[in-house]
């Protein structure tokens, strides 16, 4: 039986639990690319984003996966929109994507 209040109309197992390698590579390239274009070192970014330098290095090398909150911290520290980490999927409107991101952020 399901726990009380659990939404049983959604097939939770149909959603990918882990991002694809392609998605992670995209995020890594965005973080490293923006950081280097702005002339910011990993140490500077880690201090501005309130992250450890080793954690940031682990994200940039693909050893760790950043949470949405971590991506927001990194975006704020780089003075860019967090949207750069979320490419617009084909077949999904900008409005649908915006609603989905807002929903995900609201669940934090």
C-alpha distances in whole Angstrom, upper triangle without the diagonal:
4,7,9,12,10,12,10,14,15,15,15,16,19,21,23,22,26,29,31,34,36,35,35,39,39,38,40,43,43,43,46,48,48,48,51,53,53,55,52,51,48,49,50,47,45,47,46,43,42,41,42,45,43,40,41,43,40,39,42,42,38,37,35,33,33,31,31,33,35,36,37,39,41,42,43,45,46,47,45,42,39,39,41,38,36,38,37,35,37,36,35,37,38,36,33,33,34,31,29,31,31,27,26,29,28,24,27
4,6,8,7,9,8,11,12,13,12,14,17,18,21,20,23,26,29,32,34,32,33,36,37,35,38,40,40,40,43,45,44,45,48,50,50,51,49,48,45,46,47,44,42,44,43,39,39,38,39,42,40,37,38,40,37,36,39,39,36,35,32,30,30,27,28,29,32,33,33,36,38,38,39,42,43,43,42,39,35,35,37,35,33,35,34,33,34,33,32,34,34,33,29,30,31,28,25,27,27,23,23,25,24,21,23
4,6,6,9,10,13,14,15,14,16,19,20,22,20,24,27,30,33,35,32,33,36,37,35,37,40,40,39,42,44,44,44,48,49,49,50,47,47,44,45,45,42,40,42,41,38,37,36,38,40,39,36,37,40,37,35,39,39,36,35,32,29,29,26,27,28,30,32,32,34,36,37,38,40,42,42,40,38,34,35,37,34,32,35,35,33,36,35,32,34,35,33,30,30,30,27,25,26,26,22,22,24,22,19,21
4,6,9,10,13,15,16,16,19,21,22,24,23,26,29,32,35,37,34,35,39,38,37,39,42,41,41,44,46,45,46,49,50,50,52,49,49,45,46,47,43,41,43,42,39,38,37,39,42,41,38,39,42,39,37,41,41,38,37,34,32,31,28,28,29,32,33,33,35,37,38,38,41,43,43,41,38,35,35,38,35,33,36,35,34,36,35,33,34,35,32,29,30,30,27,25,27,26,22,22,24,22,19,21
4,6,9,11,13,15,15,18,20,20,23,22,25,27,30,34,35,32,33,37,36,35,37,40,39,38,42,43,43,43,47,48,47,49,47,47,44,45,45,41,40,41,40,36,36,36,38,41,40,36,38,40,38,36,39,40,37,36,33,30,30,26,26,26,30,31,30,32,35,35,36,38,40,40,38,35,32,32,35,33,31,33,32,31,34,32,30,31,31,29,26,27,27,23,22,23,22,19,19,21,19,16,19
4,6,9,10,12,11,14,16,16,19,18,22,24,27,30,32,29,30,34,33,32,34,37,36,36,39,41,40,41,44,45,45,47,45,45,42,43,43,40,38,40,39,35,35,34,36,39,38,34,35,38,35,33,36,37,34,33,30,27,27,24,24,25,28,29,29,31,33,33,34,37,38,38,37,33,30,30,33,30,28,30,30,29,31,30,27,29,29,27,24,25,25,22,20,22,21,17,17,20,18,15,18
4,6,6,9,9,13,14,14,18,17,21,23,26,29,30,28,29,33,32,31,34,36,35,35,39,40,39,41,44,44,44,47,44,45,42,43,43,40,38,40,39,35,36,35,37,39,39,35,36,38,35,33,36,37,33,33,30,27,27,24,23,25,28,28,28,31,33,33,34,37,38,38,35,32,29,29,31,29,27,28,27,26,28,27,24,26,27,24,21,22,23,19,18,20,20,16,16,19,17,15,18
4,5,7,9,11,13,14,17,18,21,23,26,29,30,28,30,33,33,32,35,37,36,37,40,41,41,42,45,46,46,49,46,46,44,45,45,42,41,43,42,38,38,37,39,41,40,37,37,39,37,34,37,38,34,34,32,29,29,26,25,27,30,30,31,33,35,35,37,39,40,40,38,35,31,31,33,31,28,30,29,27,28,27,25,27,28,26,23,24,25,22,20,22,22,19,19,22,21,18,21
4,7,9,12,12,13,17,18,22,23,25,29,30,27,29,33,32,31,34,37,36,36,40,41,40,42,45,45,46,48,46,47,44,46,46,42,41,43,42,38,39,38,40,42,41,37,38,40,37,35,37,38,35,35,32,29,29,26,25,28,31,30,31,34,35,35,36,39,40,40,37,34,31,30,32,30,27,28,27,25,26,24,22,24,26,24,20,22,23,20,18,21,21,18,19,22,21,19,22
4,6,9,9,10,13,14,18,19,21,25,26,24,26,29,28,28,31,33,32,33,36,37,37,39,41,42,42,45,43,43,40,42,42,39,38,40,39,35,36,35,37,39,38,34,34,36,34,31,34,34,31,31,29,26,26,23,22,25,27,27,28,31,32,32,33,36,37,37,34,31,28,26,29,26,23,25,23,21,23,21,20,22,23,22,18,19,21,18,15,18,19,16,16,19,19,16,20
4,5,6,8,11,12,16,18,20,23,24,22,24,27,27,27,30,32,32,32,35,37,37,38,41,42,42,45,43,43,40,42,42,39,38,40,39,36,36,35,37,38,37,33,34,35,33,30,33,33,29,29,27,24,25,23,23,25,27,27,28,31,32,32,34,37,37,37,35,32,28,27,29,26,24,25,24,21,23,22,20,23,25,24,20,20,22,20,17,20,21,18,17,21,21,18,21
4,5,6,9,9,13,15,17,21,22,20,22,25,25,24,27,29,29,30,33,34,34,35,38,39,40,42,40,40,37,39,39,36,34,37,36,32,33,31,33,35,33,30,30,32,29,27,29,30,26,26,24,21,22,19,19,22,24,24,25,28,29,29,31,34,34,35,32,29,26,25,27,24,22,23,23,21,22,22,20,23,24,23,20,19,21,19,16,18,19,16,15,18,18,16,18
4,5,7,8,12,14,16,19,21,19,21,24,24,24,27,29,29,30,32,34,34,36,38,39,40,42,40,40,37,39,40,36,35,38,37,33,34,32,33,35,33,30,30,32,28,26,29,29,25,25,23,21,22,20,21,24,25,25,27,29,30,30,33,35,35,36,34,31,27,26,28,25,22,23,23,21,23,22,21,24,26,25,22,21,23,22,18,20,22,19,17,21,21,19,21
4,6,9,12,13,14,18,19,18,20,23,23,23,26,28,28,29,31,33,33,35,37,38,39,41,39,39,37,39,40,36,35,38,37,34,35,33,34,35,34,30,31,32,29,27,29,29,25,25,24,21,22,21,21,24,25,25,27,29,30,30,32,34,34,35,32,29,26,25,26,23,20,21,21,18,19,19,18,21,23,23,19,19,21,20,17,19,21,18,17,21,22,19,21
4,6,9,10,12,16,17,15,17,20,20,20,22,24,24,25,28,29,30,31,34,35,36,38,36,36,33,35,36,32,31,34,33,30,31,29,31,32,31,27,27,29,26,23,25,26,22,23,21,18,19,17,17,20,22,21,23,26,26,26,29,31,31,31,29,26,22,21,22,20,17,18,18,15,17,17,16,19,20,21,17,16,18,17,14,15,18,15,14,17,18,16,18
4,6,7,9,12,13,12,13,17,17,17,19,22,22,23,25,27,27,29,31,32,33,35,33,33,30,33,34,30,29,32,32,28,29,27,28,29,28,24,24,25,23,20,22,22,18,19,18,15,16,15,16,19,20,19,22,24,24,24,27,29,29,30,27,25,21,20,21,18,16,17,17,15,17,18,17,20,21,22,18,17,19,19,15,16,19,17,14,18,19,17,18
4,7,9,12,14,13,13,17,17,17,19,21,22,22,24,26,27,28,30,32,33,34,32,31,28,31,32,28,27,30,30,26,27,24,26,27,25,22,22,23,20,18,21,21,17,17,15,12,14,13,14,17,18,18,20,22,23,23,26,27,28,29,27,25,21,21,21,18,16,18,19,17,20,21,20,23,23,23,20,18,20,20,16,16,19,17,14,17,18,16,16
4,6,9,11,10,10,13,14,14,15,18,19,19,21,23,24,25,27,29,30,31,29,28,25,28,29,26,24,28,27,24,25,22,23,24,22,19,19,20,17,15,17,17,13,14,12,9,12,11,13,16,16,16,19,21,20,21,24,25,26,27,25,23,19,19,19,16,15,16,18,17,19,21,20,23,23,24,21,18,20,21,17,16,19,18,15,17,20,17,17
4,7,8,6,7,10,11,10,12,15,15,16,18,20,21,22,24,26,27,28,27,26,24,26,27,24,23,27,26,23,24,22,23,23,22,19,18,19,16,14,15,16,12,13,12,9,11,11,12,16,15,14,17,19,19,19,22,23,23,25,22,20,17,16,16,12,12,13,15,14,17,19,18,20,20,22,19,16,18,19,16,15,18,18,14,17,20,18,18
4,5,5,6,9,10,11,12,14,16,17,18,20,21,23,24,26,27,29,27,27,25,28,29,25,25,28,28,25,27,24,25,25,23,20,20,20,17,15,16,15,12,14,13,11,13,14,15,19,18,17,20,22,21,21,25,25,25,26,24,22,19,18,17,14,13,13,15,13,16,18,18,21,21,23,21,18,20,21,18,18,21,21,18,20,23,22,22
4,5,5,6,9,10,10,12,14,15,16,18,20,21,22,24,26,27,26,25,22,26,27,24,24,27,27,24,26,23,24,23,21,19,18,17,15,13,13,12,9,12,12,11,13,15,17,20,18,17,20,22,20,21,24,25,24,26,23,22,19,19,17,14,14,14,17,15,18,21,21,23,23,25,23,20,23,24,21,20,24,24,21,22,25,24,24
4,6,5,6,9,10,11,12,14,15,16,18,20,21,22,24,26,25,25,23,26,27,24,24,28,27,25,27,24,25,24,23,20,19,19,17,14,14,14,11,14,15,13,14,16,17,20,19,17,20,22,20,20,24,24,23,25,22,21,18,17,15,12,12,11,14,13,15,18,18,21,21,23,21,18,21,23,20,19,23,23,20,22,25,25,24
4,5,5,6,9,10,11,13,14,15,17,18,20,21,23,24,23,23,21,25,25,22,22,25,25,22,24,22,23,22,22,19,17,18,16,13,13,14,11,14,13,11,12,13,13,17,16,13,16,19,17,17,21,22,20,22,19,18,15,14,12,9,9,9,12,11,14,17,16,18,18,20,19,15,18,19,17,15,19,19,17,18,22,21,21
4,5,5,6,9,10,11,12,14,15,17,18,20,21,23,21,21,18,21,22,19,19,23,22,19,21,19,20,19,18,15,14,14,12,9,10,10,7,10,10,8,9,11,12,15,14,12,15,17,15,16,19,20,19,21,19,18,15,15,13,9,10,12,15,14,17,20,20,22,21,23,21,18,20,22,19,17,20,21,18,19,22,21,20
4,5,5,6,9,10,11,12,14,15,16,18,20,21,20,20,18,21,22,19,20,23,23,20,23,20,21,19,18,16,14,14,13,10,9,9,8,11,12,10,12,15,15,18,16,14,17,19,16,17,20,20,19,21,19,18,16,16,13,10,12,12,15,15,18,21,21,23,22,25,23,20,22,24,21,19,23,24,21,22,25,25,24
4,6,5,6,9,10,10,12,14,15,16,18,20,19,19,18,22,22,19,20,23,22,20,22,20,22,20,20,18,15,16,15,12,11,12,11,14,14,12,12,14,14,17,15,13,16,17,15,15,18,19,17,19,16,15,13,12,10,7,9,9,12,13,15,19,18,20,18,21,21,17,19,21,19,17,21,22,19,20,24,24,23
4,5,5,6,9,10,11,12,14,15,17,18,17,17,15,19,19,16,16,20,19,16,19,17,18,17,17,15,12,13,13,9,9,11,10,13,12,9,9,11,11,14,12,9,12,14,11,11,15,16,14,16,14,13,11,11,8,5,8,9,13,14,17,20,19,20,19,21,20,17,18,20,18,15,19,20,17,17,21,21,20
4,5,5,6,8,10,11,12,14,16,16,15,15,13,16,17,14,15,18,18,16,18,16,16,15,15,13,10,10,10,7,5,8,7,10,10,9,9,13,13,15,13,10,14,15,12,13,16,16,14,17,15,15,13,14,11,9,12,13,16,18,21,24,23,24,22,25,24,20,21,24,21,19,22,23,20,20,24,24,22
4,6,5,6,8,10,10,12,14,15,15,15,14,18,18,15,17,20,19,18,20,18,19,17,17,16,13,13,13,10,8,10,10,14,14,13,13,16,16,18,15,13,16,17,13,13,17,16,14,17,15,15,14,14,11,9,12,12,16,17,20,23,23,24,22,25,24,21,22,25,23,20,23,25,22,22,26,26,25
4,6,5,6,8,10,10,12,14,13,14,14,17,17,14,16,19,17,16,19,17,19,17,18,16,13,14,15,11,10,12,12,16,15,14,13,15,14,16,14,11,13,14,11,10,14,14,11,13,11,12,10,11,7,7,10,10,14,16,19,22,21,22,19,22,22,18,19,22,20,18,21,23,20,20,24,24,23
4,6,6,6,9,10,11,12,11,11,10,14,13,10,12,15,14,12,15,14,15,14,15,13,10,11,12,9,7,11,11,14,13,12,11,13,13,14,11,9,11,11,8,8,12,11,9,12,10,12,10,12,9,8,12,13,17,19,22,25,24,24,22,24,24,20,20,23,22,18,21,23,20,19,23,24,22
4,6,5,6,8,10,10,10,10,9,13,13,10,12,16,15,14,17,15,16,13,14,14,10,10,12,10,7,10,11,14,14,14,13,16,17,17,14,12,15,14,11,12,15,13,11,14,13,15,14,15,12,11,15,16,20,22,24,28,26,27,25,27,27,24,24,27,25,22,25,27,24,23,27,27,25
4,5,5,6,9,10,10,11,12,15,15,13,15,18,17,16,20,18,19,17,18,17,14,14,16,13,10,13,14,18,18,17,16,19,18,19,17,14,16,16,12,12,15,14,11,14,12,14,14,15,11,11,15,15,18,21,23,26,25,26,23,26,27,23,23,27,25,22,25,27,25,24,28,29,27
4,6,5,6,9,9,11,11,15,13,11,14,16,14,14,18,17,18,17,19,18,14,15,17,14,12,15,16,19,19,18,16,18,17,18,15,13,14,14,10,9,12,11,7,10,9,11,12,13,10,11,14,15,18,21,24,27,25,25,22,25,26,22,22,25,24,21,23,26,24,22,26,27,25
4,6,5,6,5,7,8,11,10,8,11,13,12,12,15,15,16,13,16,15,11,12,15,13,11,14,16,18,18,17,16,18,18,18,15,13,14,13,9,10,12,10,7,10,10,13,13,15,12,13,17,18,21,24,27,30,28,28,25,28,29,25,24,27,26,23,25,27,25,23,27,28,26
4,5,5,6,7,9,12,11,10,13,16,15,15,18,17,18,15,17,17,14,13,16,15,12,15,17,19,20,20,19,21,21,21,18,16,18,17,13,14,15,13,10,13,13,16,17,18,15,16,19,20,23,26,28,32,30,30,28,30,31,28,27,31,29,26,28,31,28,27,31,32,29
4,5,8,10,12,15,14,13,16,18,16,17,20,20,21,19,21,21,17,17,20,18,15,18,20,23,22,22,21,23,22,23,20,18,19,18,14,14,16,14,10,12,12,15,16,17,14,16,19,19,22,25,27,30,29,29,26,29,30,27,26,30,29,26,28,31,29,27,31,32,30
4,6,9,11,14,11,10,14,15,14,15,18,18,20,17,20,20,16,17,20,18,16,19,21,24,23,23,21,23,22,22,19,17,17,16,13,12,13,11,8,10,11,14,16,17,15,16,20,21,24,27,29,32,31,30,27,29,31,27,26,30,29,26,27,30,28,27,30,31,29
4,7,10,12,10,10,14,15,14,15,18,18,19,16,19,19,16,16,19,18,16,18,21,23,23,23,22,24,24,23,20,19,19,18,15,15,16,13,10,13,14,18,19,21,18,19,23,23,27,29,32,35,34,33,30,33,34,30,30,33,32,29,30,33,31,29,32,34,31
4,7,8,6,6,10,11,10,12,15,14,15,13,16,16,13,13,17,16,14,17,19,21,20,21,19,21,21,20,17,16,17,15,12,13,13,10,8,11,13,17,17,20,17,18,22,23,26,29,32,35,33,33,30,32,33,29,29,32,31,27,29,31,29,27,30,31,28
4,5,5,6,8,10,11,12,14,13,13,10,13,14,11,11,14,14,12,15,17,19,19,20,18,21,22,21,17,17,18,16,13,14,15,12,11,14,16,19,19,22,19,19,23,24,28,30,33,36,35,35,32,34,35,31,30,33,32,28,30,32,30,28,31,32,29
4,6,5,6,9,10,10,12,10,9,6,9,10,7,7,11,11,9,12,15,15,15,16,15,18,19,18,14,14,16,14,11,13,15,11,11,15,16,19,18,21,18,18,21,23,27,29,32,35,34,34,31,33,33,30,29,32,30,27,28,30,27,25,29,29,26
4,5,5,6,9,10,10,9,8,6,9,11,9,9,13,13,13,15,17,18,17,18,17,19,21,19,16,16,17,14,12,15,15,12,13,16,18,21,20,23,21,20,24,26,30,32,35,38,36,37,34,36,36,32,31,34,32,29,30,32,29,27,30,30,27
4,6,5,6,9,10,10,10,9,12,13,11,12,15,15,14,17,19,20,19,20,18,20,20,19,15,16,16,13,11,13,13,9,10,13,16,18,18,22,20,20,23,26,29,32,35,38,36,35,32,34,35,31,30,32,31,27,29,31,28,26,29,29,26
4,5,5,6,8,8,9,8,11,11,8,10,13,12,12,15,17,18,17,17,14,16,17,15,12,12,13,10,7,10,10,6,7,11,13,15,15,18,16,16,20,22,26,28,31,34,32,32,29,30,31,27,26,29,27,24,25,27,25,22,25,26,23
4,6,5,6,5,6,5,9,8,6,9,12,11,12,15,16,16,15,15,13,15,16,14,11,12,13,10,8,11,12,8,10,14,15,17,16,20,18,17,21,24,27,29,33,35,33,33,30,32,32,28,27,29,28,24,25,27,24,22,25,25,22
4,6,5,6,7,8,11,11,10,13,15,15,15,18,20,20,18,19,16,18,18,16,13,14,14,11,10,13,12,9,11,14,16,19,18,22,21,20,24,26,30,32,35,38,36,35,32,33,34,30,29,31,30,26,27,29,26,23,26,26,23
4,6,8,10,11,14,13,12,14,17,16,16,19,21,21,19,19,16,17,17,14,12,13,12,8,8,10,9,5,8,10,13,15,15,19,18,18,21,24,27,30,33,36,33,33,30,31,31,28,26,28,27,24,24,26,24,21,24,25,21
4,5,9,10,13,11,9,13,15,13,14,18,18,19,16,16,12,13,13,11,8,9,9,5,5,8,7,5,8,11,12,14,13,17,16,16,19,22,25,27,31,33,30,30,27,28,28,25,24,25,24,21,21,23,21,18,21,21,18
4,7,9,12,11,10,14,15,14,16,19,19,19,16,16,13,14,15,12,9,12,11,8,9,12,11,9,12,14,16,17,16,20,20,19,22,25,28,30,34,36,33,33,30,31,31,28,26,28,26,23,23,25,22,19,21,22,18
4,6,8,7,7,10,11,11,13,15,16,15,13,13,11,12,14,11,8,11,12,9,9,12,12,10,13,16,17,18,16,20,19,18,21,24,27,29,33,35,33,33,30,31,31,27,26,28,26,23,23,25,22,19,22,22,18
4,5,5,6,9,10,11,13,14,15,14,13,14,13,14,17,15,11,14,15,12,12,16,16,13,16,19,20,21,20,23,22,20,23,26,30,31,35,37,35,36,33,34,34,30,30,31,29,26,27,28,25,23,25,25,21
4,5,5,6,9,10,11,12,14,13,13,15,13,16,18,17,13,15,16,14,12,16,16,14,15,18,20,22,20,23,21,20,23,26,29,31,34,37,35,36,33,35,35,31,30,32,30,27,28,30,26,25,28,27,24
4,5,5,6,9,10,10,12,11,10,13,13,16,18,17,14,16,18,16,14,18,19,17,18,21,22,24,21,24,23,20,24,26,30,31,34,37,36,37,34,36,35,31,31,33,31,28,29,30,27,25,28,27,24
4,5,5,6,9,10,11,9,8,10,9,12,15,14,10,12,15,13,12,16,17,15,16,20,20,21,19,21,20,18,21,23,27,28,31,34,32,33,31,33,32,28,28,29,27,24,26,26,23,22,25,24,20
4,5,5,6,9,10,10,9,10,9,12,14,13,10,11,13,11,9,13,14,12,13,17,17,18,16,19,17,15,18,21,25,26,29,32,30,31,29,31,30,26,26,28,26,23,25,26,22,21,24,24,21
4,5,5,6,9,8,9,11,11,15,17,17,13,14,17,15,12,16,18,15,16,19,19,21,19,21,19,17,20,22,26,27,30,34,32,33,31,33,32,29,29,31,28,25,28,29,25,24,28,27,24
4,6,5,6,5,5,8,9,13,16,16,13,14,17,16,14,17,19,18,18,21,21,22,19,21,20,17,20,22,25,26,29,32,31,32,31,32,31,28,28,30,27,24,27,27,24,23,27,25,23
4,5,5,6,5,6,6,10,13,13,10,10,14,13,11,14,16,15,15,19,18,18,16,18,16,13,16,18,22,23,26,29,27,29,27,29,28,24,25,26,24,21,23,24,21,20,24,23,20
4,6,8,8,9,10,13,15,16,13,12,15,15,12,14,17,15,15,18,17,18,16,18,15,13,16,18,22,23,26,29,28,29,27,29,29,25,25,28,25,22,25,26,23,22,26,26,23
4,6,8,10,12,15,18,19,15,15,19,18,15,18,21,19,18,22,21,22,20,21,18,16,19,20,24,24,27,30,29,31,30,32,31,27,28,30,27,25,28,29,25,25,29,28,25
4,6,7,9,13,15,17,14,14,18,18,15,18,21,20,19,23,21,21,19,20,18,15,17,18,22,22,25,28,27,29,28,30,28,25,26,28,25,23,26,26,22,23,26,25,23
4,7,10,13,16,18,15,15,19,19,17,20,22,21,21,25,24,24,21,22,21,17,19,21,25,25,28,31,30,32,30,32,31,27,28,30,26,24,27,27,23,24,27,25,23
4,6,10,13,14,11,12,16,16,14,17,20,19,20,22,22,22,18,20,19,15,18,20,23,23,27,29,28,30,28,30,28,25,25,27,24,21,24,24,20,20,23,22,19
4,7,10,11,9,10,13,14,13,15,18,18,18,21,20,19,16,17,16,13,14,17,20,20,23,26,24,26,25,26,24,21,22,23,20,18,20,20,16,17,20,18,16
4,7,8,6,6,10,10,10,12,14,15,15,18,17,16,12,14,14,11,13,16,19,20,23,26,24,25,23,24,23,19,20,21,18,15,18,18,14,14,17,16,14
4,5,5,6,9,10,11,12,14,15,17,18,17,16,12,14,15,11,12,16,18,19,23,25,22,24,22,22,21,18,18,18,16,13,15,15,11,11,14,12,10
4,5,5,6,9,10,10,12,14,15,16,15,13,9,11,12,9,10,14,16,17,21,23,20,21,18,19,18,15,14,15,13,9,11,12,8,8,11,11,9
4,5,5,6,9,10,11,12,14,15,14,13,10,13,14,12,13,17,19,21,25,26,23,23,21,21,20,17,16,17,15,12,12,13,10,8,11,11,8
4,5,5,6,9,10,11,12,14,14,13,10,13,14,11,13,17,20,22,25,27,25,25,23,23,23,19,18,20,18,14,16,17,14,12,15,15,12
4,5,5,6,9,10,10,12,11,10,7,10,10,8,10,14,16,18,22,24,22,22,19,21,20,17,16,18,16,12,14,16,13,11,15,15,13
4,5,5,6,9,10,10,9,8,6,9,10,9,11,15,17,20,23,25,22,22,19,20,20,16,15,17,15,12,12,15,12,10,13,14,12
4,5,5,6,9,10,10,10,9,12,13,12,15,18,21,23,27,29,26,26,23,23,23,20,19,20,19,15,16,18,16,13,16,17,14
4,5,5,6,8,9,10,8,12,11,10,13,16,20,22,26,28,25,25,22,24,24,20,19,21,20,16,18,20,17,15,18,19,17
4,5,5,6,5,6,5,9,8,9,12,14,17,20,23,26,23,23,19,21,21,18,17,19,18,15,16,19,17,14,18,19,17
4,5,5,6,7,8,11,12,12,15,18,20,23,27,29,26,25,21,22,23,20,18,20,20,16,17,20,18,15,18,20,17
4,5,8,10,10,14,13,14,17,20,23,26,29,31,29,28,25,26,27,23,22,24,23,20,20,23,21,18,21,22,20
4,6,9,10,13,11,12,16,18,21,24,27,29,27,26,23,25,26,22,21,24,23,20,21,24,22,19,22,24,22
4,7,9,12,11,13,16,18,20,24,27,29,26,25,22,23,25,21,19,22,22,19,19,23,21,19,22,24,22
4,6,8,8,10,13,14,17,20,23,25,23,22,18,20,21,18,16,20,20,16,17,20,19,17,20,22,21
4,5,6,8,10,12,14,17,20,22,19,18,15,16,18,14,13,16,16,13,14,17,16,14,17,19,18
4,5,6,8,10,13,16,19,21,18,17,14,16,16,13,11,14,14,10,12,15,13,11,15,16,15
4,5,5,7,9,12,15,17,15,14,11,13,13,10,9,12,12,9,11,14,13,12,16,17,17
4,6,7,9,13,16,18,16,16,13,16,16,13,13,16,15,12,15,18,16,15,19,20,19
4,6,10,12,15,18,16,16,14,16,16,12,13,16,14,11,14,16,14,14,18,18,17
4,6,9,12,14,12,13,11,13,13,9,10,13,11,9,12,14,12,13,16,17,17
4,6,9,12,11,11,10,13,13,9,11,14,13,11,15,17,15,16,20,20,21
4,7,9,7,8,7,10,10,7,10,12,11,11,14,16,15,17,20,21,22
4,6,6,8,9,12,10,8,12,14,12,13,16,17,16,18,21,21,23
4,6,8,10,13,12,11,14,16,15,16,19,20,19,22,24,25,26
4,7,10,12,10,10,14,15,14,16,19,19,20,22,24,25,27
4,7,8,6,7,10,11,11,13,15,16,16,19,20,21,23
4,5,5,6,9,10,11,12,14,15,17,18,20,22,24
4,6,5,6,9,10,11,12,14,15,16,18,20,22
4,5,5,6,9,10,11,12,14,15,16,19,21
4,5,5,6,9,10,11,12,14,15,17,19
4,5,5,6,9,10,11,12,14,16,17
4,5,5,6,9,10,11,12,14,16
4,6,5,6,9,10,10,13,15
4,5,5,6,9,10,11,13
4,5,5,6,8,10,11
4,5,5,6,9,10
4,5,5,6,9
4,5,5,7
4,5,5
4,6
4
